Amino acid sequence: MSKLAKTFILFLFITTGLNAQKVKLKGYKVSAEHVNLPIIGFPPEITTYDCSVDGNEAAINRYGLTFGDIESRIKIGGYNKVEGGGSARLSVEIGAPTASAREKITKDREDKDKNKYKLYSYSFDLSCIGSYKVMDSKGSILSEGNVTKKKKHSTKEFKSLTALNAHYKDKYPKTKNDELSKLLNEVIRGINNKINAEFSVATIKSTVEFEGFKAKSHPDLNKFKEVKTTVENAFKKMTSADNSEFVEAIQPAIKFWLEKEPTYSTSDKQAKKLNFACRYNAALAYYWAEDFANALKYAELIIDGDYNEKKGKRLKEKIVKTQERLNALNLKSRHFKVEVSETDKAAMVAFNEEQEEIYGSGDIRRFPEFDKIMNVKLESKIARGKLFLKDGNVDEGYYVYESDTNTPNFSLPRTIRFGKESNGKILKGNPEYKSIDSMLIGDKIYRIQAVQLGPLKMKNAIVEDVKNYNKTALQLIHPPFAKGRVFGTETELETSYAIWHKSKKKHFSPDGLSFSKTMKKAVGDCDLAMEYVNELKNQNKKKKLLDRVGSQVYDEADLDNILTIYDECK
């Protein structure tokens, strides 16, 4: 063989080995920043939202949360939250977590020596429910739903009921409370998650994996590495608000893949891997550049080829779903920022001006949080009033209470709430009779003073004037507590009439079977008044005053006649 022939065979061997060299695809990852595409989405005119929380706040407080805490945790990604006047309104209601009655669980066990024994524990069903509504500014419901969390929780197991009950009494209450607290927080998170799944356009980051390759030696290896750097730099320019810089920066990479794709034979076992890599990378780059037509074109080329069709199908499915979501939401891109509209800006200005006027007025009844802070119920009565304190200070505000009449139940002071304004906030408290001189509730004044009615002494009785006379005054005495000791016996106390004698400086109670004797002590120095008393006695006149103070022997008109006659006596 000639020297020239040997040289040619050696060259052919080298080049054939190079082309047949094994190629292994190896991906590399980049991060793509864009907005979340929600399930429902807001119409374009909605750019702000506000949130209110309702429920049993006193029960929620036991778990270390306030409505304000819950409200701060409800946020819609990508939208501006405002105190009020938002173009979307979120209304959230949280129920207090509950635990069922305990259930004793008994298990039969056997130790290694075949000795039988029992294990005892208590089991509880824990539950908590919350609900939400998302509305536009006109009150039309855009979405609503419930979140319910349930859990079965058990105590530790004990070999004796005595040990179990000791644990249940001493240690388990805190454990159960902690579990209920967890359930409550799960409901709050669940509501926030559901609202965001439906409406959030928050910034998110997706991991994107492009195809590269490994080989001991290949003429295009370094070029693929250079393109990798181009891709990484391009994705760094992508933001959730704008992808225009990314689109421009990714073009050199797309150009490279499109030029190289036809040079790799699909019939060659190694070359077709690189053909796939070029098609896949081009489709992926077009997808993130939001050129969906070209993205689909190259995804379908992969599907029609004979290398990794499954990956091509997955990519095509992703492209189609994204297009469908954008169309359903009437969006052109996954890259935008919700800017507050001029309409919402005007609404926010109007709302802020209204709030300034409301809070500047000092009238807490107009404060949006009044009902929540003052625990206003359906049956509550609300009255403007004042507190005249013994130290000379006067507090102005509102009373909130529940009662069958227009008068508060003074025997249960904790059910009477008084709220006043302080530095733009509502301060709520219950009346402490010992520090109060008098209370103005609506148009009625109630004095706090020591009263003795027969054997009953009340240090801080609430005295209401019914009618004032020259010599006397007809009053209603409201007890400051529900029960009192009368003749050594604990007795339920009720509001009752009393006659205040101005010269004798003493109260007389016309209530009871000793009416005549009591009236003789009060007005016995007036024959005409006593004649009227005796006339009533002879008539055996007994009436009931259900509208004022419950059962009474003589009514207000009778007492008025007696005291009017008494005034006429010389």
URDA-V256763 format. One line per field, one symbol per residue. ss: DSSP state (2 for helix, 1 for strand, 0 for the rest). Layout:
# URDA-V256763
ss = ???
This chain:
# URDA-V256763
ss = 002222222222222222200001111111111110000000000001111111102222200000222222200000011000000111111100011000111111110000011111111111111111111100001111111111111100010022222222222222222222222222222222222222200011111111111100000022222222222222220000000222222222222222222000000000222222222222222222000222222222222200002222222222222222222200000000000002222222222222222222200222000222200000001111111110000111111110000000000022201111110011111000222111111001111111111001111111111111000111111100001111001111000111111000011100000022222222200022222222222220000110000110000222222222222200
